[in-house]
Amino acid sequence: MLHAVAALWLAAAPGRLPAPGPWQTSGPAYPQIEAIALVPGDESVVYAAARDLESSTSGLFRSEDGGLTWDLLAQAPFQASVLRVAIDPTGSNRLLALTRTPGAVDLLYRTEDGGISWRQTKAFAAQAVVETVFFDPIAADTAYLLAGVSTGSEFLERSDAGGAWNNLAGQPGRPLLEHHAGADLRQTGPGYRSVFRLGGLRSERLLHRVRHVAVRGVPDQRNGGGSWAPVADSDLTEILGTISGGLIARIAVDPLEAGTIFLTAVSADPTDGLLLRSKDGGVHWTRVPVPEPPTGPLAIGPTSRVLFVGTVQGVFRLPLGRTQTLPPR
């Protein structure tokens, strides 16, 4: 299980140099970042899932000063990795953390006291891989997860008030249904991952899902998520082709400039990670130089407009408006 630890102040690891230019970083102590989550309504509180490859140690860290200092909140079981963290917008002490064991078994943990204590809420079969887990931003204490299996199918589940996880759409071994239980589910075309909109609900739920899914392109959302299409004439495919097996890991939209989109692109080689920015809704993309290769995690503070990027050497922070861009490689 996840083990809560006593508060321990952690800044930059010994020997780590300050970030050059406008970027800032001071940890956490485990360098490779797997996930970043900001507390809704309090952007000074940041969570990061991180691991140390040399010691095979992984944990969940918490910062209360916007990522300047970090506390180790919970330690993962031996050789397991914390891969995802989700915060309930209706109660920020309520979190979910997803871990993966060396045998590729995913385990989901829940805390209701900000990480002081944890309990396991679900274990997945070895052939199932959880792609994302998140809380509903409107309905209190309602969580969703999307998982896939080796056959290529996916299934969507929901948990209310920390109870059992109930299937909403799809089944292990079967593809997601096009329409099921009031949910609007659709494939975005060859090479794209599925995106979904829970019928009749606000588009923030869909956007939250899209930010957390690896896709082969950026959907063009113009009508609240009612319909989706690939961005026409985007040069993103060409840029992704510069890294072997390049995939989009995360997407984040500037809260004040809806046409400005950031994304991270990753491959099997962690040194290939890229941070890209588009200022025209996803048509044209430029590289944003980061002191260390991005590992995928990405978040923007809605009020502070601080960009958080997970890398192979910690969480880097950048106030928006100070970004530099480079032409595609």
N, C-alpha and C positions, 0 to 999 in steps of 0.2 A: 504494500500500500504506500501512498504518499506519506512521508513523515514530516510533520511540522518541525521547525528548528527554532532555537532561541534567536532573538534578534542579533544580527551580526552586521556591522557596517562594512560594506565592501565597495571600494572604488576601483580604480584601474588596477589590473594585475601588475605584479612587479615587472619592471622593465618595459612596460607599454608606454610608448611615446605619445605626447599630446597630438590631437588631430590637427592637420594643417588647414590653413584657410578658415572659412566661416564654419566648418563642421566642428561639433563638440562631441566628445565621448569620455566616459569615465567608468566603463564596465558594461555589464557586471563581470564578476570574477571568472565565470566560465565563458570562454570567448565566442563559441559558435552559437548564433541566435537562431532559434527555431520558431518563435512566435512573439508578437508584441500586441498588447491590448491596453487601451486607454480607458480610464473610468469615465463613463458618461457624466457630464456635469462637473467633473473635477479633474482637469487635465494635468494637474500636478502629480496625480497618482498614475503610475505606469507599471504594468506587469510585463515581464519578459521570461520566456522559457529559453533556457540556454544549456549547453553541454560542453564538457571538456573532453576532447577526443583522446588525449594522452592517458587520462585516468578512467575513461568510460563512465564519467560522472555527469549526472544531469539534474537540473532543479528548476524551480520556479522562483523568480526574483521579483521584488517589489521596490519601487522608488516612490518617495513622497515629495520629491522636489523636481519633478519633470525629467528624471533621468540623469541627474547629476551625481547622486549616490544611490546605492542599491543594498537591500537586505535580502539574504537568502531566506525565502518564506517556507519552502517545502523541498525536500530531497526525494528524488525518484528512487524506486527500488534499484538494487544493484544491477548495473549494465542496461537498465531501461532508460528511455528518453522521454522527456516531456515535449510533446509536439504541438499541442494546441492549448489555448486558454480562452475561455469565454466569460464575460462579465454580464450579469443581469442588469440592464438599465433601470429596472424598477426596484432594485435593491443591490447596491454595489458590493455588499459583503457576501453575496451569493455568486460563486464561481464554479465553473467546470474546467477540469484539466484532463487532457487526453495523453496517455502514455503508451509507448510501444516497447514490448519486451524483445530480447535478442531472438526469440522464436517467432517474431512478427505477430504477436498477439496484442491487440489493442485493448486497453483498459481505460474506463472513464471514471473519474473521481469528482466528488462534489463537496464543497464547503459552504456553510451558511454563516460562518463567523470570520470571514476575511482571511481564511487560511490557517487558523489556529488548530482546527481539527478537520479531517477529511474522511470520507467514506466512499467505498467503491460502489458505483451504481449500475455498472454494466460491464460485462466481458464479452468480447466478440470472438467468433470462431476464427481459426488461423487463416482461412481463405478470405475473410472479410477485412477490408481496409477502410477506416473512417476517413473521409475526405475533409469534412468540416463539422463543427459543432458551434451553435450560437443560440442566444436567448432572443425571444420575441421582444422588440422594443416597446410594445404597447401592453400586451397581456402579461400580468404579473406572474413571475416564476413559471414561465413556459419556455421550454428549450427544444431545439430541433437538432437532429444530426442527419447527415447524408453519408452513406457508406457504399462501397462498391465491392464486388467479389471478383474472383479470378476469371469468371466467365464473361466479364464485361458488363454485367447488369448492375443496377443501382437500386437502393431502397432508401426511403425517407421515413424517419420516426420522430415522434414527439413525446415529451414527458411533461406532465403538469404537477407542480408543487412537489417535485422531487420523487414522484412515484414511478411506476413502471413505464418503460418505453414502449409506445404503441405504434404499429405500422400505419403510415398514412398513404403511401404509394409505393408500388414496386415490391418485389420480393427477391430474396437471394435466389439466384438462378433464373430470374425473369427480368425483362427490361421494365423500366418505369412506364406506367400507363399514361396515355396521352391526356385523359381526363379521369380523375379519381377523387372521390370524396370532396368535391368542391375545389380541388387544387387545379391550377392551370399549369400544365407541364408541356414542354416542347423541346425538341432538339434544334440547335441553331445551324445545323448543316454538317457536311462531312468535315471531320477534323476538329469540330467544336465539341465542348462538353455541354451537357444539358444545363439549362437554367430554368428556374421555376418561379411562379408567382402564386402565392396562396390567394385563392379567389376572393376578390372584394376588399383586399387589405391594402394598406398604404405601401407605396413603392420603396420605403426605407428597408423593408424586409428583403425585397428582392435585391436591392443594391448591396445590402450586407452580404447576401449569398454570393453575389458576383465578385465582390472584393476577395472572397476567400476560396475561389475555385480557379484551378489552372485551366486556361482556355487557349485555343489556337487563334486568337484574334480578340478584338474588343467589340462587344455588342454596342449598337447605336441605340440608346434609349431616349426617346423623345415624347412618349405619351404615358408616363407613369408606369412603364413596364407592361403595357397591354400587348405590345408586339415588339419583336427584336429582329435586327438584321445586322450582318457584318458591315463595318465601316467601309465605304467604297473607296477604292484607290489608295488604301493605306500602305505606307512603306514599311509597316511593322514586320511583315513576313521576310523581307529582305534583311532587316536588321537581325531578326532571330536566326537567320541562316548563317550568321557569322559565328555562332557558337554551336557546337555539336549537340543536336537534339534539343535546341533551345525551346523553352516553354515559358509562358507567362505564369508567375507565381502569385502575385497580388496586384490589385488595382486600387488606387486611391484618388479621389477627386478633390481638387482645391475647394474648400467650403465657400470661398468668396468669388471664385472664377470657375463657373461650371464647365467651361471649355478646356480648362487646364487639368490634365490627367497625368498622374504618375503611375508607373508600373515597374515591377522588378521582373527580370528574366533570368532564369537559371538553367543549368544543365547538370549532368552527372558529375562534372568537374566543378568543385566549389569555387575555383579561381576564375571561372568564366562569368560569374554573376554580373548583371548590368542593372543600372537604374536609368530609366527612360522617362522623358517628359514630352507631352503633346500640348500645344496651346491652341489647337483648332479642333478639339473634340475627337482626336484619335486618327486624323488623316496623316499628319507628318510628325515624326518622332526624332528627338535628339538625345544623345547620351548626356547624363548628368554625372560628372566625375565624383566618385566617392573614395575616401582614403583607403578603404578595404573593399574587397568584392562582396556585393550583397548576397545574402543567403535566401532571400525571399520576403521575410516579414516587412510590412510597410504600414504606416498609420500617419494620419494628419490630425492635429488638434483642431476641432471645429472653431474654437475661439482664438486660441493662441496662434494658429496657422504654423505650428512647428511640425516639420516633417521628421518622422522617426523611421530609420532604416536599419534592419538587422543585417549584420555582416559576419564574416569569419573572425572578426576581432571586436565584437561588442556591438552595442546599440549606438548609432550615430544620430545626432540631432542637427537640424538645419532650419532656421527661420526662413519661411518662404519670402520671396522677394530678393533673396541673395543667391539664388541658384545660378550657376554657370552651365553652359551647354557646350557639347562638342559635336562635330559632325559624325554621322554613323561611320563605323570602321569599315 
